[in-house]
Amino acid sequence: MTKGILERLADGPVLGDGGYLLELEKRGYVQAGPFTPEVVIENPDALAQLHSEFLRAGVDVLQTMTFYASDDKLATVGLAGKVDEINRTAVKIARRVAADGDALVAGNLSLTWAYLPEEASSADHVRELFDRQLHKQLEAGPPDFWIGETFSYLGEALLFVERARATGLPVMVTMSFEHPVPLSYEGDTPAECARRLRDSGADVVGVNCLNGPEQALLTASWRRNRSPTGRRPNTPTSRHCRVFPTNSIHCRFRARRWRTSHDRRATQTSTTSGRAADRCMPTYEPWPRCWTSFPPRSVTGRVRPIER
């Protein structure tokens, strides 16, 4: 019988895949832009080939290419009616390739761009977005466990854990920290985020690769040594909850994002242009060539949008 993710972690490190969209862009199948996964239904053979390459490279986990495959996000690129097809097809492709080896399949979900902590109705809407993805992937698979990633709001990450735990499958969740001193958008330290995610039922918690390997590893190490404020925190983990310092190979390809007026978060003024960020679609800042460098930031500490 194939070992599950928790049994494999008990035996040692587990290697996952990642970076699908940018790798497929280099091969000419997609344009990264809004980072939506329409390639799943437009070029499924290209996706299967990349899965196979990761499998031959020795990964233990194949993630479904369903990052940003939620209703609201796909609607921004005219694909609102393809949500179910994309989620089901992505699981089927990953499952078919995984059968050629000993890899697990992880159903992948991400931030929704719909979470607004100041609005009472926001949480229920985000739950609906998560539930739709979870149920469609279960219909097609099911996956062996869930990965929720790239959450900057701890509140949104907790909603993901709540909905994913209801399926009965193991849950992994990773946070992204955009500030030089890593904090969630609510102001929680990495240790506090890990502790609350563990207490909410997450089986694996970790740090996503938004700031590259060195920053991600440093952030993860604070759980053992000290918090960004200098205080030594209580360890947020237990024998029931393991920590990944990064989201596997995904760290090489993560693009930085800017909260836009499209989701009513962009109230800052760009120090690059002096104009308010009034775009209707997210803009992206390429990964810096030097992994140890930080991106240009506004006076508020957020990543600045790029002028096109």
C-alpha positions in Angstrom: 0.0 0.0 0.0 1.3 3.5 -0.9 2.4 5.6 2.0 0.5 8.8 2.6 2.1 12.2 3.1 2.2 12.0 6.9 3.8 8.6 6.8 6.4 9.8 4.3 7.2 12.8 6.4 7.7 10.6 9.4 10.4 8.7 7.4 12.2 11.9 6.3 12.2 14.7 3.8 9.6 14.8 1.0 10.3 16.4 -2.4 7.6 18.2 -4.2 7.3 19.8 -7.6 6.3 23.3 -8.7 6.8 26.3 -11.0 4.5 24.8 -13.6 3.2 28.0 -15.2 6.5 29.7 -15.7 8.1 26.6 -17.0 5.2 26.1 -19.5 5.6 29.8 -20.5 9.2 29.2 -21.4 8.1 26.4 -23.6 5.6 28.6 -25.4 2.3 27.2 -24.1 1.1 30.0 -21.9 1.7 33.6 -21.1 2.2 34.1 -17.3 0.4 37.4 -17.0 -2.4 36.8 -14.4 -1.0 33.3 -13.5 -4.2 31.5 -14.3 -4.1 27.8 -15.3 -6.0 27.7 -18.5 -3.2 25.5 -20.0 -4.8 22.6 -18.2 -7.6 22.4 -20.8 -5.9 24.2 -23.7 -2.7 22.1 -23.7 -3.2 19.1 -21.4 -0.5 17.1 -23.1 2.1 19.8 -22.3 1.0 19.7 -18.7 1.2 15.9 -18.6 4.7 16.0 -20.1 5.9 18.4 -17.4 4.4 16.2 -14.7 6.3 13.2 -16.2 9.5 15.2 -16.1 9.1 15.9 -12.5 8.3 12.3 -11.8 11.4 11.1 -13.6 13.4 13.7 -11.6 12.4 11.9 -8.4 9.7 14.0 -6.8 7.4 12.4 -4.2 4.5 14.7 -4.8 2.8 16.0 -8.0 0.7 19.1 -7.4 -2.4 19.7 -9.5 -2.1 22.8 -11.6 -5.0 24.5 -10.0 -3.3 27.6 -8.5 -5.7 30.5 -9.1 -8.3 28.1 -10.4 -11.1 29.7 -8.4 -14.2 31.3 -9.8 -13.4 35.0 -9.1 -9.8 34.8 -10.3 -10.7 32.9 -13.5 -13.4 35.4 -14.2 -10.8 38.2 -14.6 -9.5 36.4 -17.7 -12.9 35.4 -19.1 -12.8 31.8 -17.8 -15.4 31.8 -15.1 -17.3 29.1 -16.8 -14.3 26.8 -16.9 -13.7 26.5 -13.2 -15.1 23.0 -12.8 -13.4 21.7 -16.0 -10.0 23.0 -15.1 -10.1 21.6 -11.5 -11.3 18.2 -12.6 -9.0 17.9 -15.6 -5.9 18.9 -13.6 -6.5 16.2 -11.0 -7.0 13.5 -13.7 -3.8 14.5 -15.5 -1.7 14.5 -12.3 -3.3 11.2 -11.1 -2.6 9.5 -14.5 1.1 10.5 -14.4 1.5 9.7 -10.7 0.3 6.1 -11.5 3.6 5.6 -13.5 5.6 5.9 -10.3 5.2 6.2 -6.5 4.2 9.8 -6.3 1.3 11.3 -4.4 -1.1 13.8 -5.8 -1.7 17.0 -3.9 -4.8 19.1 -4.7 -3.5 22.7 -4.9 -5.5 25.8 -3.8 -4.3 29.3 -3.3 -5.3 32.7 -2.1 -8.6 33.9 -3.8 -8.1 37.7 -4.0 -11.6 37.8 -2.5 -10.7 37.9 1.2 -11.5 41.2 2.8 -11.3 41.0 6.6 -13.1 44.3 7.0 -16.2 42.9 5.3 -18.4 40.4 7.2 -19.6 38.7 4.0 -16.1 38.1 2.7 -15.4 34.9 4.8 -18.5 33.1 3.5 -17.7 34.0 -0.1 -14.1 32.7 0.3 -15.5 29.5 1.8 -17.7 29.1 -1.3 -14.7 29.5 -3.6 -12.7 27.0 -1.7 -15.6 24.5 -1.5 -16.1 24.6 -5.2 -12.5 23.7 -6.0 -12.3 21.1 -3.3 -15.4 19.3 -4.4 -14.6 19.3 -8.1 -11.1 17.9 -7.4 -12.6 15.3 -5.1 -14.9 14.2 -7.9 -12.0 13.7 -10.3 -9.5 12.1 -8.0 -9.5 12.3 -5.2 -6.1 13.8 -4.3 -4.0 12.3 -1.6 -3.8 15.5 0.4 -4.3 19.2 0.0 -1.9 22.1 -0.3 -3.1 25.6 0.3 -0.4 28.2 -0.5 0.6 31.8 -0.9 -1.7 33.2 1.8 -0.7 36.6 3.1 -3.8 36.9 5.3 -3.7 34.5 8.2 -7.5 34.7 8.2 -7.8 33.4 4.7 -5.4 30.6 5.4 -7.5 29.5 8.4 -10.6 29.5 6.2 -8.7 27.1 3.8 -7.8 24.8 6.6 -11.4 24.8 7.9 -12.8 23.8 4.5 -10.0 21.4 3.5 -10.2 19.5 6.9 -13.9 18.9 6.2 -13.0 16.6 3.4 -11.1 14.2 5.7 -7.8 14.4 3.8 -4.5 15.7 5.3 -3.9 19.4 4.9 -0.7 21.3 4.2 -0.8 25.2 4.3 2.0 27.7 3.7 2.0 31.4 4.4 3.7 34.2 2.4 5.4 37.1 4.2 6.0 40.2 2.0 7.7 42.4 4.5 11.4 42.6 5.3 10.4 41.7 8.9 8.0 38.8 8.1 4.5 39.3 9.3 1.1 38.4 8.0 -1.2 41.2 6.8 -2.8 41.1 10.2 0.6 41.5 11.9 1.2 37.9 13.1 4.7 36.6 13.2 5.6 33.3 11.4 5.6 31.5 14.7 2.1 32.8 15.6 0.8 31.9 12.2 2.2 28.4 12.4 0.7 27.9 15.9 -2.8 29.1 14.9 -2.8 27.0 11.7 -1.7 23.9 13.7 -4.4 24.5 16.3 -7.0 24.9 13.5 -6.2 21.4 12.3 -3.4 21.7 9.7 -1.2 18.6 9.4 1.8 20.4 7.8 2.5 24.2 8.0 5.2 26.2 6.3 6.6 29.3 4.6 5.9 29.9 1.0 8.6 31.0 -1.3 7.5 34.6 -2.1 10.9 36.0 -0.9 13.2 33.3 -2.2 15.1 30.4 -0.5 17.3 32.4 1.9 14.5 34.6 3.2 12.1 31.6 3.4 14.6 29.4 5.3 15.4 32.3 7.7 11.7 32.9 8.3 11.1 29.2 9.0 14.1 29.1 11.4 12.5 31.7 13.6 10.1 29.0 14.9 13.1 27.3 16.5 15.2 30.3 17.5 13.5 33.6 18.0 10.7 35.7 16.6 11.2 38.9 14.5 10.6 40.9 17.7 13.6 39.2 19.4 11.5 37.1 21.8 12.0 33.3 21.8 8.6 31.9 20.9 7.1 28.6 22.0 7.5 26.0 19.2 4.3 26.1 17.1 4.7 22.5 16.1 4.0 19.2 17.7 4.4 15.5 16.7 1.1 15.9 14.9 2.1 18.8 12.8 5.3 19.1 10.6 6.9 22.2 9.1 8.1 22.7 5.6 10.5 25.7 5.2 9.5 26.2 1.6 7.0 25.0 -0.8 9.5 22.7 -2.6 10.8 23.6 -6.0 8.0 26.2 -6.3 10.4 28.7 -4.7 12.4 29.3 -7.9 9.5 30.7 -9.9 7.3 32.7 -7.5 6.3 36.1 -8.8 5.6 38.9 -6.5 2.1 40.4 -6.5 0.5 43.8 -5.9 -2.9 44.2 -4.2 -4.9 46.2 -6.7 -8.0 48.3 -6.7 -9.7 45.3 -8.4 -9.9 43.7 -5.0 -10.2 47.1 -3.2 -6.9 46.9 -1.3 -4.7 49.3 -3.2 -4.9 52.5 -1.3 -1.2 53.2 -1.4 0.5 55.6 -3.8 3.3 54.2 -6.0 6.6 55.9 -5.3 7.6 54.9 -8.8 5.0 57.0 -10.6 3.5 59.1 -7.9 0.0 57.9 -9.1 -2.5 55.8 -7.2 -2.5 52.2 -8.3 -5.8 52.1 -10.2 -5.4 49.0 -12.3 -8.3 46.6 -12.8 -6.0 43.6 -13.1 -3.0 42.5 -10.9 0.4 43.4 -12.1 3.5 41.3 -11.3 7.1 42.1 -10.5 9.7 39.6 -11.9 11.9 37.7 -9.5 15.2 39.6 -8.9 18.3 38.0 -10.4 20.0 38.0 -7.0 18.0 35.8 -4.6 19.4 37.7 -1.6 18.1 41.1 -2.7 14.8 42.6 -1.7 12.3 44.1 -4.2 11.7 47.8 -4.4 9.1 48.8 -1.8 6.8 51.7 -1.2 6.9 53.8 1.9 4.3 51.5 3.4 6.5 48.4 3.0 4.3 46.8 0.3 5.8 45.8 -3.1 5.3 48.5 -5.7 3.5 47.9 -8.9 5.4 47.9 -12.2 4.7 50.6 -14.7 3.8 49.1 -18.1 
